[in-house]
Amino acid sequence: MRLLLIHSDHIEYEARKKTKVAEEDAVPKDALDEALAVFCAVESVDEENIEDAIRQAADEIVTTARQLGTTNIMIYPYAHLSSDLASPEAAVNVLRGLAETIAGMDGFVVKRAPFGWYKAFSLSCKGHPLSELSRTIVPGEGAAAPKKEIEHEFFVFTPEGERKDVADYVKENTPFASLIRKELGYPGPEGIEPAHVDLMRAKELVEYEPRSDVGHHRWMPRGKLIRDLLADYVLAHVLEYGGMPVETPVMYDLGDQAIAEHAAKFGERQYRFKSGNRDMMLRFAACFGMFSIMHDMHISPNTLPMKLYELSTYSFRHEQKGEVIGLKRLRAFTMPDMH
């Protein structure tokens, strides 16, 4: 995040025209006297740890305001401070969180100019040695932010619709029990490479591709045949179940609000890149495309229940390098998805 901090006699703005990512609940016009004007550009790196970006930025702003002897803060989105911007959804989340964090401290009055609007503004800078300051915020630097403890509950749904406790399965000597133990993170033999890694090479099924990213494999003829047969097997069950196969793009525009909101829920494990002046991402599931198809369909009660299916070859997740091994966890993978 980039911050430009200006100690001002007066700052005033007026929202004039919406962009396609404009906030709907905007305050169209506002002003503050004797204020610290905070021009802010939220960057893509902030999406790796939004909470820490907010915490660090709030600390910097409050510290500066106290040094200057002011309790009035105007937060003003200003994308021109950076060429590597966060998605609109993430930027709004950061700006709102920043305003709420500072407003929650004793004695501060906080106002925020709306995101995604063309605005007119006037500013009178005080002109003393500390009246113009800049700051760069990088999540993860400095003191570590307190981590939230997340409670998980695991259970199994049977094909008959019954809910079962995982404890009923984990001690069984079955492939399904083995899958559950792996999903729950039960420790395996320490220091031993998973058995399938040696098998996939010995049987000439799959190989690591040294000329690509970690977790991107090359499938040899035998492996490709086996994978295709598995895909046919899954498709047969999907068709029997009433699913309709579709195929959707592997990349999406983060400037679309629905896409940005969905992507923000997944966190930092995404492949993101620029296409011209557009912020794009490689999909981590086929949900994006199927939801887009459903959004544009005319669906009547006669078509329900409706099931769309895609075998996403490929989807992408930027998993941590130490977690990527063999076929257990990949960065480019094939996954059946149905909604």
TAJOHU-V145709 format. One record per residue. N is the residue number from 0. OMEGA is omega in degrees with one decimal (none if undefined). Layout:
N/OMEGA ; N/OMEGA
This chain:
0/176.5 ; 1/-179.9 ; 2/169.3 ; 3/-173.3 ; 4/-177.5 ; 5/176.6 ; 6/-169.3 ; 7/169.7 ; 8/-176.0 ; 9/170.9 ; 10/-177.9 ; 11/177.4 ; 12/173.6 ; 13/178.1 ; 14/-174.6 ; 15/-172.4 ; 16/179.6 ; 17/161.5 ; 18/-177.7 ; 19/179.3 ; 20/-175.4 ; 21/172.3 ; 22/-178.5 ; 23/-176.0 ; 24/-173.8 ; 25/168.0 ; 26/-168.4 ; 27/-176.3 ; 28/180.0 ; 29/-177.7 ; 30/174.7 ; 31/172.6 ; 32/177.8 ; 33/-170.3 ; 34/167.4 ; 35/177.6 ; 36/-176.7 ; 37/174.7 ; 38/-165.6 ; 39/172.1 ; 40/178.4 ; 41/-173.4 ; 42/-177.2 ; 43/-179.6 ; 44/-179.8 ; 45/-179.0 ; 46/177.8 ; 47/178.5 ; 48/-174.8 ; 49/-178.4 ; 50/-179.4 ; 51/176.6 ; 52/178.3 ; 53/-177.6 ; 54/-178.4 ; 55/-179.1 ; 56/179.0 ; 57/178.6 ; 58/180.0 ; 59/-177.2 ; 60/-178.5 ; 61/178.4 ; 62/179.5 ; 63/-179.6 ; 64/179.8 ; 65/176.0 ; 66/-177.7 ; 67/178.1 ; 68/177.6 ; 69/177.5 ; 70/179.5 ; 71/-177.0 ; 72/172.1 ; 73/178.3 ; 74/-172.5 ; 75/178.1 ; 76/-176.0 ; 77/-173.4 ; 78/-174.7 ; 79/179.3 ; 80/-175.9 ; 81/174.6 ; 82/-178.1 ; 83/-171.0 ; 84/173.1 ; 85/174.4 ; 86/179.8 ; 87/-179.7 ; 88/179.7 ; 89/-179.6 ; 90/179.2 ; 91/178.5 ; 92/180.0 ; 93/-177.5 ; 94/177.1 ; 95/179.4 ; 96/179.1 ; 97/179.6 ; 98/-179.0 ; 99/-179.3 ; 100/-178.5 ; 101/179.5 ; 102/179.6 ; 103/177.5 ; 104/-175.8 ; 105/168.1 ; 106/-176.0 ; 107/172.5 ; 108/-174.5 ; 109/171.8 ; 110/-176.1 ; 111/174.4 ; 112/-174.1 ; 113/177.7 ; 114/172.0 ; 115/177.4 ; 116/165.6 ; 117/-172.6 ; 118/167.0 ; 119/176.3 ; 120/173.6 ; 121/-173.8 ; 122/175.4 ; 123/-178.2 ; 124/-176.5 ; 125/172.8 ; 126/175.9 ; 127/-173.3 ; 128/-179.0 ; 129/-174.1 ; 130/179.3 ; 131/-178.1 ; 132/174.8 ; 133/179.6 ; 134/173.1 ; 135/-179.0 ; 136/176.4 ; 137/180.0 ; 138/178.4 ; 139/177.2 ; 140/-179.1 ; 141/-178.1 ; 142/-179.2 ; 143/177.4 ; 144/178.0 ; 145/-178.6 ; 146/175.9 ; 147/174.9 ; 148/-178.7 ; 149/178.5 ; 150/180.0 ; 151/173.7 ; 152/-177.6 ; 153/176.2 ; 154/-176.9 ; 155/170.7 ; 156/178.2 ; 157/176.4 ; 158/179.0 ; 159/178.0 ; 160/178.9 ; 161/176.8 ; 162/-177.0 ; 163/174.8 ; 164/-179.4 ; 165/179.5 ; 166/178.7 ; 167/-173.1 ; 168/-166.0 ; 169/-177.7 ; 170/-180.0 ; 171/176.3 ; 172/-178.4 ; 173/176.3 ; 174/179.9 ; 175/177.8 ; 176/177.4 ; 177/177.2 ; 178/-179.6 ; 179/180.0 ; 180/178.3 ; 181/-179.4 ; 182/-179.4 ; 183/176.8 ; 184/176.5 ; 185/-176.8 ; 186/173.6 ; 187/177.8 ; 188/-176.1 ; 189/175.1 ; 190/-178.1 ; 191/177.9 ; 192/178.8 ; 193/-173.7 ; 194/-174.9 ; 195/-179.0 ; 196/177.9 ; 197/-178.5 ; 198/-176.0 ; 199/176.9 ; 200/-177.2 ; 201/-179.6 ; 202/179.2 ; 203/178.8 ; 204/-174.7 ; 205/177.2 ; 206/169.9 ; 207/177.4 ; 208/-175.0 ; 209/-178.4 ; 210/177.9 ; 211/176.9 ; 212/174.2 ; 213/176.9 ; 214/173.6 ; 215/-170.9 ; 216/168.9 ; 217/-177.7 ; 218/179.9 ; 219/-174.4 ; 220/-179.2 ; 221/179.8 ; 222/178.3 ; 223/178.9 ; 224/-179.6 ; 225/-179.9 ; 226/179.0 ; 227/177.9 ; 228/175.6 ; 229/178.2 ; 230/177.9 ; 231/179.3 ; 232/179.3 ; 233/-179.6 ; 234/179.0 ; 235/178.3 ; 236/179.6 ; 237/179.8 ; 238/177.3 ; 239/-179.6 ; 240/179.5 ; 241/179.7 ; 242/179.6 ; 243/-178.3 ; 244/173.8 ; 245/173.8 ; 246/-174.1 ; 247/-176.9 ; 248/178.7 ; 249/179.9 ; 250/-175.9 ; 251/-176.2 ; 252/179.9 ; 253/173.8 ; 254/175.6 ; 255/-172.8 ; 256/-178.8 ; 257/178.7 ; 258/-178.1 ; 259/179.9 ; 260/179.5 ; 261/-178.5 ; 262/-177.5 ; 263/-179.1 ; 264/-176.2 ; 265/178.1 ; 266/-167.4 ; 267/-172.9 ; 268/-177.8 ; 269/169.3 ; 270/179.1 ; 271/-178.3 ; 272/178.2 ; 273/169.9 ; 274/-170.4 ; 275/177.4 ; 276/-178.7 ; 277/174.9 ; 278/-175.1 ; 279/173.9 ; 280/169.7 ; 281/-174.5 ; 282/173.6 ; 283/174.0 ; 284/-178.5 ; 285/-177.1 ; 286/-174.4 ; 287/-176.7 ; 288/-178.8 ; 289/176.7 ; 290/178.5 ; 291/177.4 ; 292/-179.1 ; 293/-179.8 ; 294/-175.4 ; 295/-178.9 ; 296/167.7 ; 297/-175.0 ; 298/177.9 ; 299/178.2 ; 300/-178.7 ; 301/-178.9 ; 302/-177.8 ; 303/-4.0 ; 304/-178.5 ; 305/-177.1 ; 306/173.4 ; 307/-175.8 ; 308/171.7 ; 309/169.9 ; 310/-170.0 ; 311/174.9 ; 312/13.3 ; 313/162.2 ; 314/-170.7 ; 315/173.3 ; 316/-177.0 ; 317/-179.0 ; 318/178.1 ; 319/-172.7 ; 320/-178.0 ; 321/179.9 ; 322/-174.4 ; 323/178.9 ; 324/178.0 ; 325/178.4 ; 326/-175.3 ; 327/177.7 ; 328/-174.2 ; 329/171.2 ; 330/172.7 ; 331/-169.8 ; 332/176.6 ; 333/-176.5 ; 334/173.6 ; 335/-176.3 ; 336/178.7 ; 337/178.5 ; 338/none
